[in-house]
Amino acid sequence: MKLNSIAYAMALSSALSLSSTAIAAQDQHSYANVEQVVTTHVHLDLDINFDKKELEGFVEHTLSWQDKNSKQLILDTRDLEIDKIMYKAQNGAWHKANYKLAQRDDVKGSKLTINLNSQAEIIRIYYNSLPIASGLQWLTPVQTASKTQPFMYSQSQAIHARSWIPIQDTPAMRVTYSARIQTPEDIRAVMSADNSDVKIKDGDYRFTMPQAISPYLIAIGAGNLEYKEMSHQTAIYAEPGILDASIAEFNDTQAMIDKTNLMYGEYAWGRYDLLMLPPSFPFGGMENPRLSFITPTVVAGDKSLVSLIAHELAHSWSGNLVTNATWEDLWLNEGFTSYVENRIMEEVFGKDRAVMEQSLEVARLKGQLETIDAPDTILNLKLNGRDPDDAFSSVPYIKGQLFLLYLEEKFGRERFDIFVKKYFDDYSFKSLNTAEFVTYLNKNLINKFPGIVSSDKVHEWIYQPGLPADAPNPTSDVFKVVDANLKSWLKGSTTLDTLATDKWTVHEWLHFINNLPRDISIDNMKKIDAAFNLTQTTNAEIAFAWFMLAVGNGYQEVYPALDKHLTGIGRRKLIVPLYKTLVKHNKKDWANKVYLNARPGYHPLAQGTIDALFK
C-alpha cells in the first residue's frame, strides 16, 4: 500500500530536521551531540554471519549540521568493533576520519567520537557486532521451532540499537533508513521497513523505511520464515509450523486497524505485518513499525490474548508516530498505548471484554505498587543514570492508562477523543517530553474546559507516587459472578463443579486464580487441579498465574510442568517473577538448576535480569 501523501510529507519533514524539543533534549542515556549535528538518514549494508554470530559491514549516516562551526560527530555504541571510518568530502572524494572509541560504560556503552576536517554530508563506518550484543539474539537450529535453520532477531528498545549500529541512540532522534542485508540463501531477512523485496528467498534483500522513526525502532529478523497474507494490509512472517495457527489467531488485525483509523486518524505506515519470533523473545511484543515482533506465547488457539496485537498496533499512533523524547518519559508511549489498546479491544470484541482486561491489569498494577520503591511509581520517572530496562514495570503502562481514563471520565469520551486525535496530529512524527505534554494538555483540555480537572490533580497523577485516591477502578460484572462462586466454594457451600467454568474466558480463569487465597491449603489446590487440570494448561498466562500461586504455598505437583514452562519460553513477564518467587520460597537451588539448562535459549535481556538472582 502506498503511504498517504500527507503522512509522507510529514515523515520527510521530520527526517530533514529535528523539533526544538529533540535538539534541546538532554537524554542522560545518550552521548550523541544532537545540538551540533543530527543524522537524517541511515543506510545499512550488513552480512548476517550465523557462524560467528556477528553482523558485518558498514553504516552510512547522512548528516545535517546544526552548528556551522562543529566538525565532530559523536555516536553511541556498545560492544562494537570499529574497522575504519570514512567521510565523503564536497568534491565527492572519500577520506579517512580520525576517531576515538572510549572506554565502555556499563549502562551507556562506549562513546564514539569522530573528528572531521570539514562538515561532511555522509560518513561511513565499517564495523561488526559481537556475539554478546545486548540487542541481538542468535539461535541455533535446534533452538527454533523448525529445527532446520538458525534464527537471529533484534530488540533495540530501550538503548540496544547501539549494540548493532553505531548511531545517535536517543528517542528524541528521528531518521529514515534503507538497508541491504545478505544472508545464507535459505534464510529470509525482514526489517521494520518496506519488506516487498523479501518475497523471493535468495539471501540478498533490500529495504527502505520512508517514514522517520526513532533509532530504537530499527529492527531486523532472519530465519526460516514463510509469509502469508491475512488481508490487503496485513500479513504474518513465521516459521512454517506456527504460520497457520498465527493466521487463525490474529485474523482480526485488519478490523483493529479499521476501527482505530476511525477513532484516531488514518494509519500512517502503509502495511502492518507481524513477525512471529521464537519462544525465547523476552517480551510480549515489540512495536517495530510496519512489522511488529510477536511472542508465540499469545497463540492460544482461542484469540484470548490478542490484546497484545491491539497494544502493538496502538503504538503505530502512540510511540511510533508520537514518541517520548527520553526514557524518563516512557509513560507517554506506554500509557497512551495501553489506553488506545483497550479502546480497540472494546470496539472489536465488546465492552465486557475490555473491562475485564482493564480490571486484570489494574489488579496487577496494584500488586506491583506494593513491591516497587515509591520514586519508581511516578509517571515522569527519574532514572538517575540507571539502565531504562531496570525501571520497566506496569506503572508507565497501567498508571498512565488510568490517568487517561480518568481524563476521559471527567471530560467525557467525545471531548477526550477529540483531544487525543488532535494530540496525535499535532505531534505526528515528533518527540516530546512530559513537561511539553503537560503544557499541551493544559492548553487543549484542562484550560479549555475549566473547573473539571485542576492543574494540581494533573500534577498529582504525573509527578506524585502511587495512585490518587480517586483513580478509576474498573470492575467487571462477569468477575463479580466469579467472586461470588469462589467465595461460596471456599466456605464449603458449593462444589467446584457448580462454578460453570466450561464457558469461562481466559480472563475469568486469571481472575479466579489471582483471587484464590495465597495461603490456600494444599488439599484445595489438589481439588482445583483435579477438577481443571491447571498444572497442564497450554495457555501460558494461565500457567504463569497457577505456578505463581503453587510456588508460593508449596504445591509440589507443579514442578515438572514448571520446569517445562521455564525452559520452553523466554518472555520475561512469564518467567522472571517465577524465578524471583522460587528464590524467595527457598527453591533457589532447584531454580538455578533449571535456569542453567534454560539460559542458553534466553535472550540477553532476560539473562541479565535473572543472572542477578543467582549471584
N, C-alpha and C positions, 0 to 999 in steps of 0.2 A: 504494500500500500504506500502511496506517495505521502510524504509529510505535508500537512496542510501549509499553505503559503504563509499564514500569519505566524504559526509556530516556528517555521523555518527562519523567517526574518528575525524573530526574537532570539532564537538559538544562535544565529550567526552574529547578531549584535553583541550578545553576551560573550561569544568566543573572542571577539576582537577587543573587548575592553572589560575591565572589572568594575563593579559598582564601588562607590565610595566606601561602603561597608567592608568589602573584600580587601581593598587596598589598606584600609586602616586597621583591619582586624589583627589583633595580637594573639596569634594562635600559639599557645605555650608548647604545643606538640610538634611544631614545625620550625626548621631552621631557615626556610625559604625567605629570601629578601624581596617579597612581592611589592614592597614600596618602590623598589628600583626597577624591577623587570618582571614580567609575567609571561608564562607560556600560553599561547593561544591555540596551538595545535601540536599534537604528539603523533609521530609516526613510529611504529614498532616494526622491526624486521628480525624475527626470532625463530630459531630452531628449537623444537622440543626434544631434548635428549633424555629419553627414559633410562638409558643405561647409566648415565652419570647423574640423573635426577637434577638436571640443570636446564635453564633457558639460556641460550647463547645467541648473541647477535648485537644489534645496536638499536638505539632510540634516537630519533631526531626531535628537537624542540624548535618550533617556530616562535620567535620571541617578539614581544612588544615592550620597548624600553619606556618606563615611566619617568625615569630620571635621566636627563640628557647628558649628565656628567659621569654616570656609572658605567663601568666596564667589567662588572663582576656579576656572575650568576651563582647563586647558592641553592643547592638541591638537597632533598632528603634521600638518604639511602640507609639500608640495613643489611649487612652481611652480603654485600655485592662485591665482586671482583671487577675492578675497572682496568681495561686493557689500554685504551687511549681515548683522547677526546679531540675532535676536530671541529673547526668552525669555518663557515663559508663567508668569505670577505665580499665586499660590494662588487668587486670585479669578477666574482664567480669562482675564484680560486679557493681551494681548501687549505687551511693551515692548522698546525698542531697547537692545541691550547695547553697552557700550564694549569695544573690543578693540584689540590691537596685534599686527601681523604682523611678526616680527623679520626681520633680515637673513638671507639664505639661507646655510646651511652646506652645503658640498659633499657631505657624507655624509648628514646628518640632515634637511636641508631647512630649513624656516622654522617656528619655534615660534609658535603662535597662542595668545595669552593673552587670555582673555575674563573681564572683570570684571563681576560682577553685584551688584545691590543686595540680593538675597536668594537663598536656596538654591532655585533653580528646579528643577522636576521635568523640564521639557522645554525644550530650547534648539534653535533652528532657524538654520542657516547657509545663506545664499544665496550661491552661488559658481559658478564654472565652471573646468573644467580647461583646460589649454593644449595645443596640438599637440605640445609637447615632453615631455608627461607620460611619465615613465620606466616607468610601469606599464600603459600603453596602446599598442597599435599600430593604426594606421589604414591600411587598404589600399584602393587604388583598384580599380575593377572589373577592370582588366587584370592586377592582381597576384593575383587569385583564380583558382581552378580553373574556375569557371563563366563568368568574364569578363562577367558581367551586372550584378551589384550590388556595392557596396563592402562591406568587412568591417571589423569592429572587435572586438578582444578585449583582456582584461586579463591581466596577470601580476603579482600583488600580492606574492608571496614574493620577497625576504625583507621589505624595508621599502618597498614600492612602492604599497601601498594608499593611503598619504598623498598620492600624486601624483594621485589622482582622488576621494578622500574625505578631508575633514578629520576625523581620528579619532585615538584613542589607539592608535597603531600599534605594539603590542608583543604578542608571542605569549603573554605572561602574562595578557592580557585575554581574556575570552570574552563574546560578545554574540549575542543573537538578532537577526534583521533582517527587514525587509519592504521592498518596493520597488514603485514604479510607474515603468515605463520606456516612453518614447514614441520611435518610430522612423518613418521613411517606411513607408507601408503595405505595400510589397513586401519589407520586411525583417523577419525574425523575430529577436527577442531571447531569450536564455536566461541563466539565472544559476545559481550554486551554491545552489539552493533548490528548493522545490516548483515545477516547471515545468508543472503541469497546465493553466495558463491560456494557454499559448502554442501550443496545437494549432491554433487558428484564427489565421491570419496577418492581423492588422488594424492593426498599428502601435501598439497600446496594450496593454501587458502588465503583469500584477501578479504579484508573487512573495512567498512567505513562507518563512522559514527558522526552524522552531520549535526546533531544537537550537542550543545556544550554541556558537559557534565563535570562534577567534581571527581578528582582522581580516584577516590575510594570506590567509585562505581565502574572503573575499568576492570573487566573480568574476562577470564579465559577458562575453557574446559576442553579436554581432549580425551577420547577413549573410543570404545566400541559402541558408537552412538548411531541409532537409527532415528528416522524422522517421520512424523505423521501429523497431518493437519487435523484440527478439531473444528475450525471454522475458517472463514475467509481472512480472519485477522489473528488467529491463534493456532499454535502447533506445539507438539512436545518432542523434545530430543531425549532419548533414553536408551539404556542398554535393552536389547531385544526382549529379555524376559519380563520386563516391567512396563513395556511400552503400552500394550493394550489395556492393562489394568489402570494405568495412569490416565489414558484417554477416557475410560469409563468414569473414573473418579472426578475428573476435572472438566468435563464437557459443558459445565455451566459457566465457564470462564467468559465466553462471549456475552452472555446475559449480564454478567457482572460489569463488563466494560460498558455495555449499552446503558445500564442503569446509572453508572457513575457519570457518564457523559451528560445525562440529563440533569444531574444534581450539581456538578461542579465544572462543567465545560468540557470541550472535546479533548479526548485523549491525544496527547501531543507527540507520541513516539512512533507512529506507524504501526508496527506489529507488536504483539505481546505474546511471546513464546515462553515455554517452560523447559528448563533443563533438569532432569531427574538425576540427582547425584547418588553416589554410593552411600550406604548406611553410615559411613564414617563422618559425613558432613556434620560440623559441630552445631549448626543452627537449624531452626525450622525452615527458614528460607532466607534468601538474600535478594534484595530488590534491584539487582543489576538491570539497568534499563534495556528494554526490548527483549530481555532474556532472564527472567527470574530463576535463581538457583533454588531447588526444592529438595527437601529431605524425603526419602521414601517412607519414613515413618508415618506420614499422613495419608498414605494409600491404604485406607482401612476397609475398602470394599463397600462402604455404605454412605460415602460423602459426608461423614460425620465430622471430619476435621478440615473441611475445605475453607474454613475461616482463614486459614493460613494463606490460601491463594488470594482471598479478598484483601488480606493485610499487605501482601507484596504488591498486588495491583494498586492498592490505595497509595502506595509510595510513588506511583507514577505522577501523582499530583503533589503529595506531601513528602518531601525528602529529595526526590529526583528533580522535580520541577522547581520547588521552593525548598531551599536547603539550609540547615543550620550552619552558621559561619564558623563555629568551633564545636568541639565535643562537649563543652560545658553547656551548650545549648541543645543537646540531643533531644530534649523533650519536644522541641519544635518539629523535629522529624517524626518521632515515635508517638507522641501524644495525639497529634493531628491524624497520623496514620491509623492509630487504633480507633479513633473516633470515626473516621471515614470507613474503615473496615466494618465496624458494626452497623453503620448505615447501609452499606452494601448488603450485608447479611440480612438485614431487615427487609430490604427491597426484593431480594431474590428468594429468601427462604421464610420470610414472615417474622412478625413481631415477637412471637413466643420464643422462637429460637434465638433471636437477637438478645432478648432479655436474659435468657438462660446463660448465654455466653458472657454477657456483662457481669452477671451475678458470680459466676465462677471466677472470672478474672479479678473482681473486686475482693473476693474472699482470699485469693492468692496474694494480692497486694497487702491486705491487712495482716496476713501471716508473715510476710516478709518485713513489714514495718516493725514487727516485734524483734527482729533479729538484725536489722540494719542500723548502723550508727546514725543518729539524728541528722548530722550535716548531709548525709547521703540521701535523705528523704526530701531534700529541697529540689524543686524542678530545675531552677537555674544553678546547677551543680557546680561546686568548686573542687576541681581535681587536684590543685596544688602540686602539679608535676607528676601525678600518678598516671599510669597507663590507662587510657579510656576503657579498655577491656575490663579492668578491675572494678569499675564502678557501674557496669551494666546490671540493671535489675528491672523489676516491674514498675519502678517509680516513674521514670520518664514515659513509659508506655501507658500505664493504667491511671496513675495520678493525673498525668497530662490529659488523658481521655476524660476523666471525671471532671476536670476543670472546664473543658469544653462542653461537656454535657450539662454542667451547672449553668454555663452561659446560655446554652440552648433553652434550658428550662426557664430561666429568668426572662430572657428576651423573646422567647417564642421561636419555634423552629423556622417559620417563614423569614423572620428578620435575620436569624442566625445563619441560615443558608445563604442569604444574600451577602452577608459579611464574609463567610468562608470563601465563596466563589470569587468575590472581589479581591480577597487576600491572595488567592492562587493566581488571579490575573495580574495583579499589581506587582507581585514578586516572582513572576514566571521567569525561569532561568536565572535566578539571582539567589544569593545567600544573605542571611540576616542573622543578627544576634538577638538575645532576649530583650535587651533594652529597646532595640528598634521595634520589636514586636509590641511591646507594651505601649510605646508611643502610637503605633498604628492602631492598636486595639482601642486606646482612649479616644483617638480622633474619629474612628469609623464605627464605634459601637457604644462605648461607655458614655462619652460626652454627647453623642448623637441622640441618645435616648436617656436623658438624665433621670436620676432618682431611682434607678433599678438596681444597679450594682455599683458600689463605691470603689474608688481607687484603692482604698485601704483593703478591701476584700480581694481585689486583684493582687495586691502586694502579698497578702497572706497566702494565697494559693501558690504564687510563684517563688517567693523568697523565704517562706517560713517552713519549718519541718513538719512532717506528718500530714494528716488530713484535717481540713477545717471541720468544725462540729456540724455544720450544715451541708457537708458534702453529700452528693447523691448516693443513695444506697439501693441500687436496682434489686428488686425482689421478683421472683418468678412464682406465679400461681402453681405452675407444674411442680416446682420444688417444694411448695407448701404441702402438696399431697404426699410427696416422698417423705418429708419430715414427719408428717402425722403417722404414716405407716411405720416408719422406722421407730418412732417413739413408742408406738403400740407394741412392736415386736420386742424392743428392749425391756419393756415392762412385763413381758410374758403373756400379753393379752391375745396375741395372734401368732401365727406361724409364718415362716418365710415364704411358703407357697401362696400366701394371701397378698403378697406385695405386687402382684401383677406385673412382673418385670419383663414379660415376654414382649411388651411393646415399648419398653424403655429406650430412650435415645442414649447415646454416649454421655450426653450432658447430665442426664438423670443418674446414670451409673457413677459418674465422677462426683456428683453432689452427694450421693448415697455413701460412697466410700470415704470421702473427705469429711463427712459429718458423723461417721462412726466414732465412738469414744476412743481416744488414743490409748486408753488402758483397757480396751475390750478384752474379755477373757479369751484364752486360747481355745476353750471349748466352743465359744461362739464363733471364733474365727474358723474353726473346723466346720461348723454347721454352715456358715456362709459359703465356704469354699466347696463343700459337698453339694450344696444346692446350685451354685452358679459357676463353679469351676474357674474362679477368677485367677488362680495361680497360672493357669494355662491359656489365658486370654491372648488373642493375637493382636488386640488393639494396644498400641504402645502407650497411649495416655492412660488407659485403664490399668494396664500392668504397672506403670510407674506409681500411680496412686495406691494400688494394693500393696506393692512392695514397700513403699514408704511406711505404711501402717504396720505391715508384718515385721519389718526390721525393728521398728520402734517398740513393739511389745513382745518380741521373741518368738514369733510364729515360724518355727524352723522348717516347715514343709516347703517354704517358697525358695529355699536356697539353690536347688538345681536350676529352677526356672530363672531365678535372679542372675545366676552365673551366665546363662544363655542371653539374657537381656543385656547385661553389661558388656558382654563380649561381642554381641551382634550389631550394636548401634553405637554411634559416636555423638549423638545430639546432646549437647551439654545440659540442656534443660531436663533431659530424661535420665542422665547418668550422674552428673556432679552432685546433686542433692543426695542421691543414694549412697555414693561413696562417703559423703560427709556424715550421713546418718549411721552408716556401718561403723565408721571410726568412733563416733560418739557413743555407740552402744556396744563397745568392746568387741567388735568384729574386725579390728584393724588388720590382723594377720590374714584372715580369710579374704578381706577386700584387697589387700596388697597382692596376694597370690593371683586373684582374678585379674587385677589390673596389669600385672606383669605379662600376663598372657594376652590381654586385650590391647595394651598400649601401642604395639606396632600398627594397629589398624585405626588408631585415633588421630585426629587432626592435631597439628602442633598447638593450636589454641586450647584444645581440650587437655592435651598432655601437660601444658604449662600450668593449668589450673589444678589438675589432680596430682601432679608431681609434688606440689607443696604440701599435700595432706600426708605424704609418707616420708617426709624428710626427718 
